[in-house]
Amino acid sequence: MNDTLRSSPITPSTFIKAMGALLALFNLALVASAVWVLLQSRRHYVERAEAATQNLAQVMEDHVEHTVQRIDLAIQSLQDEAEHDLRNPRLGSLTRLQFRRAEILDSLQVADATGRILHAAPAPSALSVADQDFFRHLQAGPAPNLFISKPVRSPDGTWDLLLARRIERAGGGFVGVVFALLPTEQLARTMSQMDVGRWGSVSLRGVDLSLLARYPDFTGQQQMTGDTHITGIYLQAVQANRASMQFTENSVLDGFRRTYTLRKTDHPPFYILVGLAQQEYLRVWRHQVALAIVAVLGLASLSLALGWQARASWIRQMADQARLAAQEARCRLLAENATDVIWSMDPEGRLTYISPAILRQRGWTAEEFMALGPEERALSRKSSEAIRERMEKAHQLPSGSQPFEEDLLQATVKHRDGRELQVEAQWRLVWSEDGHLLGFQGVTRDITARKRMEVERERLIQDLTHALADVKQLSGMLPICSNCKKVRDDHGYWSQIETYLSEHSEATFTHGVCPECAQTFREEIQARRAQKSEGEGS
């Protein structure tokens, strides 16, 4: 690489043109990345709004279903009682009791087969309902389910939903109806408690798409209550006949663009529409767009400023590389004849040189080893992590530091034939004159034999320690006879001193006679002989 640079140097003008092209590509990539990130962020906010509207629609559905079930239970309790005796006074008391328990009804009433009101809570505003649509519908034939009408106006001008059930005899004949009036204002009050923001909306429509309630109110809402007219994507969503569907559309009522969730319920049959205004849930995203524009312009300006400094840095880098090449050339002769492996790396950890001794140490030639990838150089995982930590630390050190010269790095590597080797590496950082890190140099030594000797030495020390621990020792006071010199053992038995010592130590005995005892024996023998001779002479 260095030879190529010296033989074909890059001129400053060529470098500046190349740098300008790179800066242009960088700025284009920066803009494209910013646009992509912003689009992904916007999609994220839209998905969050869709999830929020879906959850709110589910909450609204649960509340409506619960409210209708409460009212239906009250109606069914009156229906069951009325099937036994429609004119029983007890039915009137039960009607008033159920009305008080419901708490949300305008009225709860029971009518006979002619439509005349028999029981009501509170007092009825009309004495008969025979001319009303819901009565004629239930009178016409069996209706096992709860009947829910279109919104009807009460005498005070408000809108109510009418919920009713047919009363039949045991044989199936029509007896009358039980019906309740639920003010749509109660539903609107529930909608107002839902967190849809300042510009969000919630609406409820009947199975025939008649508008029952909406929050917030809009101009002309009283006139449009009960209206079934819908258009656009809203109409297409209804026609799709799906349980739940999401879409984004401008509202024809107030002009706000919202993300909606349309939910169709079955029991009771309603359409629930919950929408969140884009100008609310995208407010943070629009701030992000403004910040991104400022950031892109700032980075573009910074890149242009850095481009002007690139040429001087490039020239300094060429000079540093030239000095590094000269230093490598001086070391190459020594490295090629050394038994230890000498190597050098650039700041990113790529090998720039390795000595021929790698063939004796690892089994690869220098060219083969240079061509191997980092994962193919047979380093253990622990060794790879240690090398990576050193390189990361080196980039954070102050200029001229050499913290690794005395800190030898030991690692486990593999020979080309699969054998594991223990090596020890000494690192040295290479710095430029102006304090830039140019790379790393080091020497790697095979210490497998030394490690093996250290293991053998430790084993020998352990064997000697165990042998010394097994040697028997005598200590303390020995009870010995002053006359016969026998020794008493721990069990109270007297034995010869040589027997005792043989049993309590590794000592063995041979018997002989000391000079003093030998002289005593000779004198005794001579005395006995003389005594014997005197006896024979007499």
C-alpha positions in Angstrom: 0.0 0.0 0.0 2.8 2.4 1.0 4.8 1.6 -2.2 1.7 2.3 -4.3 1.2 5.7 -2.6 4.9 6.6 -3.2 4.8 5.5 -6.8 1.3 7.0 -7.7 0.7 9.9 -5.3 -2.8 11.5 -5.3 -2.6 15.2 -6.1 -4.4 17.7 -3.9 -6.8 18.7 -6.7 -7.8 15.1 -7.3 -8.3 14.6 -3.6 -10.5 17.8 -3.3 -12.7 16.6 -6.2 -13.1 13.2 -4.6 -13.8 14.7 -1.3 -16.4 17.1 -2.8 -18.1 14.1 -4.4 -18.1 12.3 -1.1 -19.5 15.3 0.7 -22.3 15.6 -1.9 -23.2 11.9 -1.5 -23.0 12.3 2.2 -25.4 15.2 2.3 -27.8 13.4 -0.1 -27.7 10.3 2.1 -28.3 12.5 5.1 -31.3 14.1 3.6 -32.6 10.7 2.4 -32.1 9.2 5.9 -33.8 12.2 7.6 -36.8 11.8 5.2 -37.0 8.1 5.8 -36.8 8.5 9.6 -39.5 11.1 9.6 -41.7 9.0 7.4 -41.2 6.0 9.8 -41.9 8.3 12.8 -45.1 9.6 11.2 -46.2 6.0 10.5 -45.5 5.2 14.1 -47.7 8.1 15.3 -50.5 7.1 12.9 -50.3 3.5 14.2 -50.5 4.8 17.8 -53.6 6.9 16.8 -55.2 3.8 15.2 -54.5 1.7 18.2 -55.9 4.5 20.5 -59.1 4.8 18.4 -59.5 1.1 18.4 -59.2 0.9 22.2 -61.6 3.8 22.7 -64.1 2.2 20.3 -63.9 -1.0 22.4 -64.5 1.0 25.6 -67.5 2.8 24.0 -68.9 -0.6 22.8 -68.5 -2.1 26.3 -70.2 0.9 27.9 -73.1 0.9 25.4 -73.6 -2.8 25.7 -73.5 -2.6 29.5 -76.1 0.3 29.5 -78.4 -1.5 27.1 -78.2 -4.7 29.2 -79.0 -2.9 32.4 -82.1 -1.4 30.7 -83.1 -4.7 29.1 -82.9 -6.5 32.5 -85.3 -4.0 33.9 -87.6 -4.4 30.9 -87.4 -8.2 31.1 -88.3 -8.2 34.8 -91.4 -6.2 34.1 -92.1 -8.5 31.0 -92.0 -11.6 33.2 -94.3 -10.1 35.8 -96.7 -8.7 33.2 -97.2 -12.1 31.6 -98.8 -13.4 34.8 -101.1 -10.4 35.5 -100.8 -7.2 33.5 -103.1 -5.3 35.8 -101.6 -6.4 39.1 -100.8 -3.3 41.3 -97.6 -4.9 42.2 -96.5 -4.4 38.6 -96.8 -0.7 39.1 -94.6 -0.8 42.2 -92.0 -2.9 40.4 -92.0 -0.4 37.5 -91.2 2.5 39.8 -88.5 0.4 41.5 -86.8 -0.5 38.3 -87.0 3.1 37.1 -85.2 4.3 40.2 -82.5 1.5 39.9 -81.8 2.4 36.3 -81.1 6.0 37.1 -80.5 7.0 33.5 -84.0 6.6 32.0 -86.5 9.3 31.1 -89.3 6.9 31.7 -90.2 3.2 32.1 -93.8 2.2 31.0 -96.1 -0.8 30.5 -99.0 -0.7 27.9 -101.7 -3.2 27.3 -102.7 -4.8 23.9 -104.7 -1.6 23.0 -101.7 0.6 23.6 -103.1 2.2 26.8 -100.5 3.0 29.4 -101.2 0.9 32.6 -98.1 1.5 34.6 -95.4 4.2 34.2 -92.6 5.9 36.1 -92.8 8.8 36.2 -96.3 9.8 35.2 -96.7 9.3 31.4 -97.0 12.3 29.1 -99.4 10.4 26.8 -102.1 7.9 27.8 -101.7 5.7 24.7 -98.9 4.6 22.4 -101.2 2.7 19.9 -100.3 5.1 17.1 -96.5 4.8 17.5 -94.4 2.7 15.1 -92.7 0.6 17.8 -96.0 -0.5 19.2 -97.4 -1.5 15.8 -94.1 -3.4 15.0 -94.3 -5.4 18.2 -98.1 -5.9 17.9 -97.7 -7.3 14.4 -95.9 -10.5 15.4 -93.5 -12.3 17.7 -90.2 -10.4 18.4 -87.9 -12.4 20.7 -85.2 -9.7 20.8 -85.0 -6.2 22.3 -86.5 -3.6 19.9 -84.5 -0.4 19.6 -86.1 2.5 17.7 -84.8 5.5 15.8 -84.3 8.6 18.0 -87.6 10.1 19.0 -88.3 13.6 20.3 -89.6 13.9 23.8 -92.2 16.5 24.7 -89.4 18.8 26.0 -87.6 18.7 22.7 -84.7 16.4 23.6 -84.0 13.1 21.8 -84.6 9.6 23.3 -83.9 6.1 22.3 -86.9 3.8 22.8 -86.2 0.2 23.9 -89.1 -2.2 24.1 -90.1 -5.8 24.4 -93.4 -7.6 23.5 -95.6 -9.1 26.3 -97.2 -12.4 25.3 -99.6 -14.9 26.9 -98.5 -18.5 27.6 -100.2 -19.5 24.3 -98.4 -16.8 22.3 -101.1 -14.1 22.1 -100.2 -10.4 22.2 -100.8 -8.8 25.6 -98.9 -5.5 25.5 -95.5 -3.9 25.6 -92.8 -2.8 28.1 -90.7 0.1 26.9 -88.1 2.5 28.2 -86.9 5.9 27.0 -83.2 6.5 27.1 -82.1 10.1 26.5 -79.3 10.4 23.9 -77.8 13.0 26.2 -76.7 10.2 28.5 -74.7 8.6 25.7 -73.2 12.0 24.8 -72.2 12.5 28.4 -70.3 9.1 28.3 -68.6 10.2 25.1 -67.4 13.4 26.7 -65.5 11.4 29.3 -63.4 9.7 26.6 -60.0 11.2 26.0 -60.1 12.0 22.3 -58.3 15.3 22.6 -59.6 18.8 21.8 -60.5 18.1 18.1 -61.3 14.3 18.3 -64.9 13.0 17.9 -67.1 10.1 19.0 -70.4 9.2 17.3 -73.0 6.5 17.7 -75.4 5.4 14.9 -78.1 2.8 14.8 -78.3 -0.2 12.7 -80.1 1.9 10.0 -77.2 4.5 10.2 -79.4 7.0 12.0 -77.3 9.4 14.1 -78.0 8.8 17.8 -75.3 10.8 19.6 -72.1 12.6 18.9 -69.4 14.3 20.8 -68.5 17.2 20.6 -71.6 19.0 19.5 -71.7 20.7 16.2 -73.8 23.3 14.6 -77.1 21.8 13.5 -76.7 18.6 15.6 -80.2 18.7 16.9 -81.6 18.8 13.3 -79.3 16.0 12.1 -80.1 13.6 15.0 -81.7 10.6 13.3 -80.2 11.5 9.9 -78.9 8.4 8.0 -76.8 10.2 5.4 -73.1 9.4 5.2 -70.6 9.6 2.3 -67.1 8.9 1.2 -64.8 6.4 2.9 -67.2 6.3 5.9 -69.9 4.8 3.6 -67.4 2.4 2.0 -66.4 1.2 5.5 -70.0 0.6 6.4 -70.6 -1.3 3.2 -67.6 -3.5 3.8 -69.7 -5.0 6.6 -66.7 -5.8 8.8 -66.7 -5.8 12.6 -63.9 -3.2 12.8 -62.3 -1.0 10.2 -59.9 2.0 10.2 -59.6 4.9 7.8 -58.5 8.5 7.6 -60.8 11.1 6.1 -61.8 14.8 6.4 -65.0 15.2 8.4 -67.9 16.7 6.5 -69.3 18.2 9.7 -66.4 20.3 10.9 -63.6 19.8 8.3 -61.0 18.2 10.6 -58.9 15.4 9.2 -59.1 12.5 11.5 -58.0 8.9 11.8 -61.1 6.8 12.6 -62.0 3.4 13.9 -65.5 2.2 12.8 -66.8 -0.6 15.0 -70.0 -2.5 14.4 -71.7 -4.2 17.3 -74.2 -7.0 17.2 -75.8 -7.0 20.6 -77.2 -4.4 20.5 -76.7 -3.5 16.8 -74.9 -0.1 16.6 -72.1 1.6 14.6 -69.5 3.3 16.8 -67.1 5.8 15.2 -64.1 7.2 17.1 -61.6 9.6 15.5 -58.4 11.4 16.6 -57.5 14.7 14.8 -54.2 14.6 12.9 -53.3 18.1 13.9 -53.2 16.9 17.5 -51.5 13.5 17.4 -49.0 14.7 14.7 -48.1 17.9 16.7 -45.0 16.3 18.2 -44.0 14.8 14.8 -44.2 18.3 13.2 -41.8 19.6 15.8 -39.5 16.7 14.9 -39.7 17.7 11.3 -38.7 21.3 12.1 -35.8 20.0 14.3 -34.7 17.6 11.5 -34.6 20.4 9.0 -32.4 22.5 11.3 -30.2 19.5 12.0 -29.8 18.6 8.3 -28.9 22.2 7.4 -26.4 22.3 10.4 -24.8 19.0 9.4 -24.5 20.1 5.8 -22.8 23.3 6.8 -20.5 21.4 9.1 -19.6 18.9 6.4 -18.6 21.8 4.1 -16.5 23.3 6.8 -14.8 20.0 7.4 -14.2 19.6 3.7 -11.9 22.6 3.7 -9.8 21.0 6.4 -9.6 17.6 4.7 -6.8 18.5 2.4 -4.4 19.5 5.2 -5.3 16.5 7.2 -4.8 14.3 4.1 -1.3 15.7 3.5 -0.4 15.1 7.2 -1.7 11.6 7.0 0.4 10.9 3.9 3.5 12.2 5.8 2.7 10.0 8.8 2.2 7.0 6.6 5.5 7.6 4.9 7.3 7.8 8.3 5.5 4.6 9.4 6.6 2.9 6.2 10.2 3.9 6.9 10.0 2.6 10.4 8.5 -0.7 9.2 11.3 -1.0 6.7 13.9 -0.7 9.4 12.2 -3.3 11.5 11.5 -5.7 8.7 15.1 -7.1 8.5 15.1 -7.9 12.2 11.6 -9.2 12.1 12.3 -11.6 9.2 15.1 -13.3 11.1 13.5 -13.4 14.6 12.0 -16.4 16.3 9.2 -14.3 17.8 6.4 -13.0 15.5 6.6 -9.2 14.9 3.5 -7.6 13.6 1.8 -4.2 13.0 -1.8 -3.1 12.7 -3.6 0.1 11.6 -5.8 2.0 14.1 -8.8 -0.1 13.0 -7.1 -3.4 13.8 -6.2 -4.5 10.3 -2.9 -6.3 9.9 -0.4 -4.3 7.8 2.6 -6.5 8.5 3.5 -9.8 10.0 7.0 -11.4 10.1 7.9 -14.8 8.4 8.2 -16.3 11.9 4.5 -16.8 11.8 5.1 -20.0 9.7 7.2 -21.6 12.6 4.8 -20.4 15.3 1.3 -20.9 13.7 1.8 -23.0 10.5 0.8 -20.3 8.0 3.0 -18.2 5.8 2.9 -14.4 6.3 0.9 -14.0 3.1 -1.6 -16.7 4.0 -2.1 -15.3 7.5 -2.6 -11.7 6.2 -5.3 -13.0 3.9 -7.3 -14.7 6.7 -10.3 -12.9 8.2 -10.3 -12.0 12.0 -12.6 -15.0 12.7 -10.3 -17.4 10.8 -7.1 -16.6 12.8 -8.1 -19.2 15.4 -8.3 -16.8 18.4 -10.4 -17.9 21.4 -13.4 -15.8 22.2 -11.8 -14.5 25.4 -8.6 -13.5 23.5 -10.7 -11.7 20.8 -12.5 -9.7 23.5 -9.3 -8.7 25.2 -7.8 -7.5 22.0 -10.9 -5.5 21.1 -10.9 -3.8 24.6 -7.2 -2.8 24.1 -8.0 -1.2 20.7 -11.0 0.7 22.1 -9.0 1.9 25.1 -6.1 3.0 22.8 -8.4 5.4 20.9 -9.2 7.2 24.2 -5.7 7.6 25.5 -3.8 10.8 25.4 -1.1 11.3 22.8 2.2 9.5 23.5 0.8 7.1 26.0 2.3 3.6 26.2 0.2 1.7 28.8 0.7 -1.8 27.2 4.5 -2.1 27.0 4.7 -3.7 30.5 1.2 -5.2 30.4 1.8 -8.4 28.5 -1.3 -10.0 26.9 -1.5 -13.7 27.2 -3.9 -15.6 24.9 -4.8 -19.0 23.6 -4.6 -19.6 19.9 -4.6 -22.6 17.5 -2.0 -23.9 15.2 -2.9 -24.6 11.7 -2.9 -28.3 12.5 -5.4 -27.7 15.3 -3.0 -27.7 18.3 -3.7 -25.1 21.0 -0.8 -22.8 21.7 -0.2 -20.4 24.6 1.3 -17.0 23.4 2.3 -13.8 25.0 2.2 -10.5 23.2 3.7 -7.1 24.0 2.0 -4.1 22.5 3.3 -0.7 21.6 1.2 2.2 20.3 2.5 4.2 17.3 1.8 8.0 17.5 2.3 10.7 14.9 4.1 13.9 15.7 0.8 15.8 16.1 -0.7 13.2 18.4 -2.7 11.0 16.1 -2.8 7.3 16.6 -1.1 5.6 13.6 -1.4 2.0 14.6 0.0 -0.8 16.8 3.2 -2.7 16.8 4.0 -5.8 18.8 5.9 -9.0 19.4 4.1 -12.4 20.0 6.1 -15.2 21.6 5.1 -18.9 21.9 5.1 -19.7 25.7 3.5 -23.1 25.4 6.6 -24.9 26.6 7.1 -22.5 29.5 3.5 -22.9 30.5 3.9 -26.7 30.4 7.0 -26.4 32.6 5.1 -24.2 35.0 2.4 -26.7 35.3 4.9 -29.5 35.8 6.7 -27.4 38.5 3.4 -26.9 40.3 2.6 -30.6 40.1 6.1 -31.4 41.5 5.7 -29.0 44.4 2.3 -30.5 45.2 3.8 -34.0 45.2 6.6 -32.9 47.5 4.2 -31.2 49.8 2.0 -34.3 50.0 5.2 -36.5 50.6 6.3 -34.3 53.5 2.8 -34.4 55.0 3.1 -38.2 55.0 6.4 -38.4 57.0 5.9 -39.6 60.6 7.3 -37.4 63.4 7.9 -38.0 67.1 7.4 -35.2 69.6 6.8 -34.7 73.3 8.0 -36.6 76.4 8.5 -40.4 76.3 8.1 -42.4 79.6 11.2 -44.7 79.7 12.3 -47.1 82.4 15.5 -45.9 84.1 16.7 -49.5 84.5 15.8 -51.5 81.5 15.2 -48.5 79.2 11.8 -49.8 77.9 9.3 -47.3 76.7 5.6 -47.2 77.7 3.2 -46.5 74.8 -0.2 -44.8 74.8 -2.0 -48.0 75.8 0.2 -48.6 78.9 2.3 -51.4 77.4 6.1 -51.5 77.9 8.3 -52.3 74.8 11.9 -52.1 73.8 12.9 -48.6 72.7 13.9 -49.7 69.2 10.5 -51.4 68.7 8.7 -48.2 69.8 10.7 -46.0 67.5 10.2 -48.4 64.5 6.5 -48.2 65.0 6.3 -44.4 65.3 8.8 -43.3 62.7 10.5 -44.4 59.5 13.7 -45.4 61.4 15.1 -48.9 61.3 17.7 -50.4 63.7 20.8 -52.6 63.4 22.4 -54.0 66.6 26.0 -53.5 67.6 28.1 -52.9 70.7 29.6 -49.5 71.6 33.3 -49.4 72.8 32.5 -48.8 76.4 30.1 -51.8 76.5 32.6 -53.9 74.6 35.3 -53.1 77.2 32.9 -54.0 80.0 32.0 -57.3 78.3 35.8 -58.2 77.9 36.4 -57.4 81.5 33.5 -59.6 82.6 34.6 -62.4 80.4 38.2 -62.2 81.6 37.0 -62.2 85.2 34.9 -65.3 84.7 37.8 -67.1 83.0 40.1 -66.2 85.9 37.5 -67.3 88.4 37.0 -70.5 86.5 40.8 -71.2 86.4 41.2 -70.6 90.1 38.5 -73.1 90.7 40.1 -75.7 88.6 43.6 -75.2 90.3 42.2 -75.8 93.7 
